Amino acid sequence: MNPDLHKLHPYPFEKLAALKAGITPEVEGHIALSIGEPKHAAPEIVLQTLRDKQGAYSQYPLTRGMDALREAIADWLIQRFQLPENTLDASRHILPVNGTREALFAFAQCCVNREKKLAGKPPLVLMPNPFYQIYEGATLLAGGEPYYYPTGSDTGYQPDFDAIDETVWQRCQLIYICSPGNPTGSVIDETTLVKLIQLARQFDFIIAADECYSEIYFDETRPPTGLLQAASHCGLSDYKNCMVFHSLSKRSNLPGLRSGFVAGDAALIQSFLLYRTYHGCAMPPPTQYASISAWQDETHVQQNRHYYREKFAAVIKILRPVIDVNYPDAGFYLWLKTPYDDTRFAQQLYQSQNISVLPGSFLSREVDNNTGKPVNPGARHVRLALVAPLDECVMAAQRIKLFLQ
């Protein structure tokens, strides 16, 4: 067996199930706000394409995907992130993947060189704390050592790359960033992204930018900045050391389609393609056709944002009189501060109101980062995923208000 398997932590939802075990809620009607699984209707244009392309299952797909799919993705990236057309080549800079989760994991297996040690220490892979646990698992199974940089309330849920010691950057081979963040919803600004790109060039590490929540935001005139956008604006026309990860799961309410892409540094794309050829993860042809339809249509994406704006406005209006709650920068999570221990809060909320939320400490690791005082930045927070229909989210907010009162 892989000797690193024992290092893996239980997944947050396993911990949540154990936390709720044996508890009988006092009210009927369970409301799940714990899992970030979009519940809005899938776009009809995508479903129709899937129906029309059933015959394509008789073909073996190419790992690099159809030319038409890569071109549709390139067109979307250029338009969405204002990239110069002459810097983004669909054949060299883009690779379709089966959702961001699969790709974020596989990327570390491809890119981390466990034999390249500094002073006998294994390579570091940096990740936000709190974080999406795939980053950690991917690091451990690739033979790297996780380094958790804090993105807690004391930094406004933003990474402070200036606070990271140079010795850490020297051992760093890969850094995961998530913007908009899961679970915090914070968006990393362009100035910070440019600073990180400069560090990557100085210390020769790779940036893996998880941007799968980038299309859920509140102000239509201010979409979140992306890593390739920042690279382009600072003159990095080849996107060296930069890789972005996008998905149709959140953008288009298609979590079951398992469709996304990676884009960036052509040399990294070439190596990742080689890895994936053996990995056996080519996207089925009907899925590729359906993905083209999704990336070429923005109407359903704008409608999707409208639904989330409605839910956030309603939920925050209900909760604001009883608890400090604010809009995130983007995404569909409320990262709510709790008045006491987050695990006890989640457990009691489930028992009293039959609502499942995810304790923030389940999404974080307790580390000191050389401060001498171990801290879990997710503690005394819970994550609420506003993915259910509006009326269900309103009912949940009313129950939470009653619980807090």
Backbone torsions as a table, in degrees:
resi	resn	phi	psi	omega
1	MET	NA	156.1	175.9
2	ASN	-59.8	121.1	-175.6
3	PRO	-65.2	-12.3	-179.4
4	ASP	-94.5	-3.2	-178.5
5	LEU	-59.2	-34.8	-176.7
6	HIS	-68.5	-14.2	-179.4
7	LYS	-80.2	-14.4	-176.2
8	LEU	-69.2	137.6	177.6
9	HIS	-86.7	154.9	171.8
10	PRO	-58.1	145.8	-179.7
11	TYR	-71.3	149.4	-175.9
12	PRO	-52.5	-35.4	-176.7
13	PHE	-75.8	-23.8	170.6
14	GLU	-66.2	-42.3	178.3
15	LYS	-64.1	-39.7	-179.8
16	LEU	-65.5	-41.3	178.3
17	ALA	-61.2	-41.4	178.3
18	ALA	-66.2	-36.4	-179.7
19	LEU	-64.6	-34.5	-176.4
20	LYS	-92.1	-8.4	-174.6
21	ALA	-58.5	134.0	176.0
22	GLY	82.5	-2.1	-178.6
23	ILE	-94.8	131.0	174.5
24	THR	-105.3	112.8	-179.2
25	PRO	-59.2	149.6	-175.7
26	GLU	-85.5	-11.1	178.2
27	VAL	-127.4	156.3	178.8
28	GLU	-81.8	158.4	173.2
29	GLY	85.9	87.3	-179.3
30	HIS	-73.9	137.9	174.8
31	ILE	-121.8	119.4	-178.2
32	ALA	-96.6	112.5	173.2
33	LEU	-112.8	15.9	-171.8
34	SER	-91.2	-30.2	-173.3
35	ILE	-109.1	132.0	-178.9
36	GLY	-83.6	60.1	-179.7
37	GLU	-106.5	108.4	-177.1
38	PRO	-55.8	138.4	-177.3
39	LYS	-115.1	-2.2	177.2
40	HIS	-68.9	159.0	-177.4
41	ALA	-64.4	141.1	173.9
42	ALA	-67.5	145.2	-178.7
43	PRO	-64.1	133.4	-177.3
44	GLU	-60.7	-34.8	-179.0
45	ILE	-60.7	-33.1	178.4
46	VAL	-75.3	-44.1	179.7
47	LEU	-62.4	-39.3	179.2
48	GLN	-65.7	-38.9	177.3
49	THR	-62.7	-41.0	177.7
50	LEU	-61.1	-40.2	178.8
51	ARG	-66.0	-39.5	-176.5
52	ASP	-72.9	-23.9	-171.9
53	LYS	-108.0	24.5	-179.9
54	GLN	-59.8	-32.1	-178.9
55	GLY	-66.7	-17.2	-178.0
56	ALA	-71.6	-10.2	178.0
57	TYR	-66.5	-13.5	-179.3
58	SER	-79.9	-0.4	-178.2
59	GLN	-108.7	142.0	169.0
60	TYR	-74.3	130.0	178.6
61	PRO	-83.8	154.4	173.5
62	LEU	-86.9	142.9	179.0
63	THR	-61.0	-36.3	-178.6
64	ARG	-76.2	-8.9	177.3
65	GLY	81.9	168.9	179.0
66	MET	-68.7	147.5	175.0
67	ASP	-56.9	-41.9	-176.5
68	ALA	-63.3	-35.8	178.6
69	LEU	-68.6	-46.9	-179.6
70	ARG	-62.9	-36.5	178.4
71	GLU	-68.5	-38.0	177.5
72	ALA	-64.4	-40.0	178.4
73	ILE	-66.0	-43.5	179.1
74	ALA	-60.7	-43.8	178.9
75	ASP	-60.8	-41.2	-179.5
76	TRP	-66.0	-44.6	179.6
77	LEU	-61.2	-44.4	-178.7
78	ILE	-61.5	-44.7	-178.4
79	GLN	-71.7	-46.1	-174.5
80	ARG	-68.6	-40.6	-174.2
81	PHE	-110.1	14.2	173.4
82	GLN	54.2	49.1	-178.4
83	LEU	-91.8	142.8	174.7
84	PRO	-62.9	130.8	-176.4
85	GLU	-60.4	-32.9	-175.8
86	ASN	-76.6	-3.8	179.6
87	THR	-102.1	-10.4	-176.0
88	LEU	-119.7	109.3	-178.5
89	ASP	-103.4	119.0	-176.8
90	ALA	-59.4	-29.8	-177.6
91	SER	-82.8	-19.2	-174.4
92	ARG	-114.3	-26.6	-170.6
93	HIS	-109.0	0.7	-172.5
94	ILE	-135.2	141.1	177.6
95	LEU	-143.6	121.1	176.8
96	PRO	-67.8	147.3	179.1
97	VAL	-139.2	163.9	-179.2
98	ASN	-87.6	63.5	-178.6
99	GLY	86.4	158.2	-176.4
100	THR	-71.2	-31.7	-177.5
101	ARG	-59.3	-48.9	180.0
102	GLU	-61.8	-42.5	-175.8
103	ALA	-73.0	-39.4	178.5
104	LEU	-61.0	-37.1	177.6
105	PHE	-70.7	-50.6	-175.0
106	ALA	-64.4	-31.4	-176.2
107	PHE	-61.4	-40.7	178.6
108	ALA	-65.5	-36.9	179.8
109	GLN	-64.8	-31.2	-180.0
110	CYS	-79.8	-38.1	-166.0
111	CYS	-99.3	-24.3	-176.7
112	VAL	-81.6	125.1	177.9
113	ASN	-99.8	97.5	-175.7
114	ARG	-68.2	-17.7	-179.2
115	GLU	-84.7	-14.4	-179.8
116	LYS	-89.6	96.5	-175.6
117	LYS	-111.5	153.0	176.7
118	LEU	-116.4	119.0	-176.9
119	ALA	54.7	36.2	177.2
120	GLY	78.0	3.5	-178.1
121	LYS	-98.9	145.0	-178.3
122	PRO	-68.5	160.3	179.2
123	PRO	-64.0	148.7	178.2
124	LEU	-96.9	141.5	168.0
125	VAL	-120.1	119.4	-176.3
126	LEU	-89.8	145.7	179.9
127	MET	-153.0	152.0	179.6
128	PRO	-66.8	159.1	179.0
129	ASN	-140.3	105.1	13.5
130	PRO	-72.9	168.6	-168.6
131	PHE	-156.7	168.5	171.2
132	TYR	-83.7	121.6	-165.8
133	GLN	-66.2	-14.8	176.3
134	ILE	-59.1	-35.6	179.5
135	TYR	-58.0	-45.1	-177.0
136	GLU	-67.2	-48.5	-179.3
137	GLY	-62.0	-40.5	178.7
138	ALA	-62.1	-40.9	-179.9
139	THR	-63.5	-49.0	-176.9
140	LEU	-62.6	-43.0	-177.9
141	LEU	-76.8	-14.6	174.3
142	ALA	-88.8	-2.5	179.6
143	GLY	87.1	12.7	177.2
144	GLY	-94.3	173.7	177.9
145	GLU	-115.1	123.2	179.5
146	PRO	-68.6	140.4	170.2
147	TYR	-125.4	119.8	-173.4
148	TYR	-98.0	109.5	176.2
149	TYR	-91.4	133.3	-171.7
150	PRO	-71.6	139.9	171.5
151	THR	-133.1	56.1	-176.5
152	GLY	-96.2	-172.4	-175.5
153	SER	-65.4	-27.0	-177.9
154	ASP	-70.5	-17.2	175.5
155	THR	-112.8	18.4	-178.0
156	GLY	66.5	27.0	-179.6
157	TYR	64.6	21.3	178.6
158	GLN	-108.0	150.2	172.8
159	PRO	-72.4	142.4	175.2
160	ASP	-113.1	88.4	-175.9
161	PHE	-69.4	-21.8	177.5
162	ASP	-67.5	-23.6	-177.1
163	ALA	-83.1	-5.5	-178.8
164	ILE	-87.4	127.8	-175.8
165	ASP	-66.9	148.7	-178.9
166	GLU	-60.1	-33.2	179.1
167	THR	-63.5	-28.7	176.5
168	VAL	-70.5	-45.2	178.7
169	TRP	-62.2	-35.0	-179.8
170	GLN	-64.6	-32.2	178.6
171	ARG	-90.0	-9.0	-175.0
172	CYS	-74.2	129.5	172.3
173	GLN	-108.2	-27.2	-175.5
174	LEU	-150.3	140.3	173.2
175	ILE	-128.5	130.8	171.8
176	TYR	-93.1	131.9	168.3
177	ILE	-123.5	153.9	179.9
178	CYS	-133.9	112.7	-177.2
179	SER	-148.3	118.9	-3.9
180	PRO	-60.2	147.0	-169.4
181	GLY	-80.0	145.5	167.9
182	ASN	-111.9	112.8	19.0
183	PRO	-104.6	-3.1	-164.8
184	THR	-78.6	-24.5	-176.0
185	GLY	77.4	6.4	-178.3
186	SER	-77.3	145.6	179.2
187	VAL	-109.7	129.5	177.7
188	ILE	-79.5	127.5	-176.3
189	ASP	-77.4	167.1	-174.8
190	GLU	-64.0	-37.8	179.7
191	THR	-59.2	-43.4	179.5
192	THR	-68.1	-39.2	177.9
193	LEU	-63.0	-42.3	178.4
194	VAL	-62.6	-41.6	177.7
195	LYS	-59.4	-42.0	179.8
196	LEU	-67.3	-39.7	177.9
197	ILE	-61.4	-41.2	178.2
198	GLN	-64.2	-38.8	176.0
199	LEU	-64.4	-40.0	179.7
200	ALA	-63.0	-37.7	177.9
201	ARG	-72.0	-36.9	-179.0
202	GLN	-68.1	-42.9	-174.5
203	PHE	-106.7	2.0	174.8
204	ASP	57.6	59.2	170.8
205	PHE	-122.0	168.1	-175.9
206	ILE	-102.7	140.1	175.1
207	ILE	-103.4	121.9	174.4
208	ALA	-107.9	106.3	-174.7
209	ALA	-99.7	109.4	176.2
210	ASP	-81.4	106.3	-175.6
211	GLU	-117.2	30.0	-171.5
212	CYS	-71.8	-12.0	176.1
213	TYR	-101.3	11.7	-169.9
214	SER	-65.9	-19.9	-175.4
215	GLU	-99.6	9.4	175.4
216	ILE	-114.2	101.2	-178.3
217	TYR	-147.5	172.1	-167.5
218	PHE	-102.8	-28.8	-178.1
219	ASP	-109.2	112.7	-177.0
220	GLU	-61.5	-19.6	-179.1
221	THR	-91.0	-4.9	-176.1
222	ARG	-134.7	68.1	176.3
223	PRO	-68.6	149.9	179.3
224	PRO	-58.6	142.1	175.8
225	THR	-72.7	143.5	177.5
226	GLY	-106.7	164.6	-178.1
227	LEU	-63.9	-43.5	-179.7
228	LEU	-65.7	-33.4	176.9
229	GLN	-62.8	-45.8	178.4
230	ALA	-64.6	-40.4	178.8
231	ALA	-61.7	-43.5	179.5
232	SER	-62.7	-42.3	-177.5
233	HIS	-68.4	-23.2	178.0
234	CYS	-100.1	16.9	171.6
235	GLY	85.8	11.4	-179.1
236	LEU	-91.1	79.8	-172.2
237	SER	-73.2	-17.2	178.7
238	ASP	-97.3	0.1	178.5
239	TYR	55.8	31.7	-177.2
240	LYS	-55.3	134.0	177.7
241	ASN	67.5	9.8	-178.1
242	CYS	-113.9	132.8	175.6
243	MET	-140.9	130.1	177.8
244	VAL	-111.2	151.1	-178.1
245	PHE	-124.0	123.5	-179.7
246	HIS	-130.5	158.3	-174.7
247	SER	-146.2	156.2	172.6
248	LEU	-89.1	-5.2	-175.0
249	SER	-58.9	-54.0	-177.8
250	LYS	-86.2	-45.5	-177.0
251	ARG	-56.5	-43.8	-170.6
252	SER	-119.4	13.2	179.9
253	ASN	56.9	46.1	-176.5
254	LEU	-128.8	52.2	-177.8
255	PRO	-63.0	-27.8	-179.5
256	GLY	-82.0	-11.5	179.4
257	LEU	-73.1	-26.9	-177.2
258	ARG	53.4	64.6	-177.9
259	SER	-137.8	130.1	176.4
260	GLY	-161.2	-162.5	177.9
261	PHE	-157.2	161.2	167.1
262	VAL	-116.7	148.5	-179.4
263	ALA	-149.7	147.8	177.4
264	GLY	148.7	-140.1	-176.6
265	ASP	-45.6	118.9	-175.8
266	ALA	-62.2	-35.6	179.5
267	ALA	-66.9	-39.5	176.9
268	LEU	-66.9	-40.0	177.8
269	ILE	-60.3	-42.5	-179.3
270	GLN	-62.5	-44.1	179.0
271	SER	-67.5	-40.4	-179.5
272	PHE	-67.1	-35.6	175.9
273	LEU	-62.7	-43.7	177.4
274	LEU	-59.0	-46.9	179.1
275	TYR	-59.4	-46.1	-174.2
276	ARG	-71.5	-24.6	175.6
277	THR	-60.5	-38.3	177.7
278	TYR	-84.5	-27.1	-178.9
279	HIS	-66.6	-25.0	176.6
280	GLY	71.5	55.4	-172.8
281	CYS	-132.8	36.1	178.4
282	ALA	-67.5	142.4	-178.6
283	MET	-78.9	131.3	179.8
284	PRO	-56.4	142.1	-177.5
285	PRO	-54.6	-44.8	178.3
286	PRO	-60.4	-34.6	177.0
287	THR	-65.1	-38.6	178.2
288	GLN	-64.5	-44.3	178.1
289	TYR	-61.6	-43.8	179.5
290	ALA	-63.5	-36.8	179.8
291	SER	-66.0	-37.7	176.0
292	ILE	-58.4	-45.7	179.3
293	SER	-59.3	-40.4	-177.9
294	ALA	-68.8	-46.7	-177.0
295	TRP	-67.9	-22.7	-178.0
296	GLN	-89.6	-1.9	-177.2
297	ASP	-121.4	126.4	178.6
298	GLU	-106.5	-12.2	-176.8
299	THR	-60.8	-45.9	-178.6
300	HIS	-69.0	-27.9	179.7
301	VAL	-71.1	-41.4	177.1
302	GLN	-64.4	-39.7	177.5
303	GLN	-64.6	-38.1	178.1
304	ASN	-59.8	-45.7	178.2
305	ARG	-61.9	-37.8	178.2
306	HIS	-60.0	-43.4	179.4
307	TYR	-61.5	-42.7	-179.6
308	TYR	-68.1	-38.4	177.0
309	ARG	-59.3	-42.1	178.3
310	GLU	-60.1	-45.1	-176.5
311	LYS	-68.9	-43.2	179.1
312	PHE	-62.9	-42.9	-179.7
313	ALA	-61.4	-43.6	-177.8
314	ALA	-68.7	-45.7	-176.4
315	VAL	-67.1	-45.0	-178.9
316	ILE	-65.0	-38.1	178.0
317	LYS	-60.8	-38.1	-179.7
318	ILE	-73.0	-41.7	-172.8
319	LEU	-82.9	-27.4	-171.2
320	ARG	-57.1	-34.3	179.0
321	PRO	-67.2	-17.1	-173.7
322	VAL	-118.9	-9.7	-179.0
323	ILE	-157.3	150.9	178.3
324	ASP	-72.1	111.7	-177.5
325	VAL	-141.8	137.2	-178.5
326	ASN	-137.6	159.7	174.8
327	TYR	-63.4	141.4	167.4
328	PRO	-74.1	170.7	174.2
329	ASP	-64.2	-38.9	-177.0
330	ALA	-166.2	-178.6	-179.8
331	GLY	85.7	-177.9	-178.5
332	PHE	-118.2	22.2	177.7
333	TYR	-106.3	142.6	163.4
334	LEU	-100.1	124.2	179.7
335	TRP	-102.6	91.4	-166.5
336	LEU	-94.5	127.4	174.0
337	LYS	-73.9	135.4	-179.1
338	THR	-102.6	151.2	-178.2
339	PRO	-73.9	-11.9	177.4
340	TYR	-155.4	-169.8	-174.4
341	ASP	-44.6	129.0	-173.4
342	ASP	-67.8	-34.5	179.4
343	THR	-69.7	-39.5	177.7
344	ARG	-68.6	-37.9	177.4
345	PHE	-60.1	-49.0	-178.7
346	ALA	-62.9	-40.7	-179.8
347	GLN	-65.5	-44.8	-178.5
348	GLN	-71.1	-35.5	176.9
349	LEU	-63.5	-40.2	177.9
350	TYR	-64.5	-44.7	-178.7
351	GLN	-66.6	-42.2	-174.4
352	SER	-80.2	-38.2	-170.6
353	GLN	-126.4	2.3	177.1
354	ASN	58.8	41.7	177.0
355	ILE	-119.6	131.0	177.0
356	SER	-100.4	123.2	171.8
357	VAL	-126.7	163.0	-175.7
358	LEU	-103.0	119.7	177.4
359	PRO	-59.7	136.2	-178.1
360	GLY	-64.4	-30.2	-179.9
361	SER	-67.3	-20.2	176.0
362	PHE	-73.9	-15.6	-177.4
363	LEU	-105.5	10.9	-174.5
364	SER	-138.2	167.9	173.4
365	ARG	-121.6	143.0	176.6
366	GLU	-80.7	115.2	-178.9
367	VAL	-138.4	160.3	177.5
368	ASP	-108.0	-20.0	-178.7
369	ASN	45.4	45.5	176.0
370	ASN	67.0	19.6	177.1
371	THR	-91.0	-15.3	-178.8
372	GLY	83.8	-1.6	-179.1
373	LYS	-132.4	100.8	-179.7
374	PRO	-59.1	133.5	-177.4
375	VAL	-137.5	138.1	170.7
376	ASN	-103.7	107.2	-174.0
377	PRO	-68.8	-12.4	177.0
378	GLY	-90.4	-8.6	-177.8
379	ALA	-61.8	148.6	-179.2
380	ARG	57.5	35.7	169.4
381	HIS	-136.4	153.6	167.4
382	VAL	-131.4	149.8	178.7
383	ARG	-101.6	125.6	175.9
384	LEU	-111.9	119.6	177.5
385	ALA	-94.5	113.0	-177.8
386	LEU	-87.8	62.6	-176.1
387	VAL	-101.1	-19.1	-178.7
388	ALA	-71.4	167.4	176.2
389	PRO	-57.8	159.9	-175.7
390	LEU	-54.6	-47.5	-176.3
391	ASP	-64.1	-33.2	178.7
392	GLU	-72.2	-39.1	176.9
393	CYS	-65.0	-39.5	177.5
394	VAL	-63.7	-44.7	178.1
395	MET	-60.7	-41.7	178.6
396	ALA	-62.0	-44.3	179.8
397	ALA	-62.2	-39.7	179.0
398	GLN	-65.2	-39.2	178.2
399	ARG	-67.8	-41.4	179.0
400	ILE	-63.1	-40.9	177.7
401	LYS	-60.2	-45.0	178.2
402	LEU	-61.6	-42.9	179.2
403	PHE	-60.8	-45.0	-178.6
404	LEU	-68.2	-33.0	179.3
405	GLN	-71.6	NA	NA
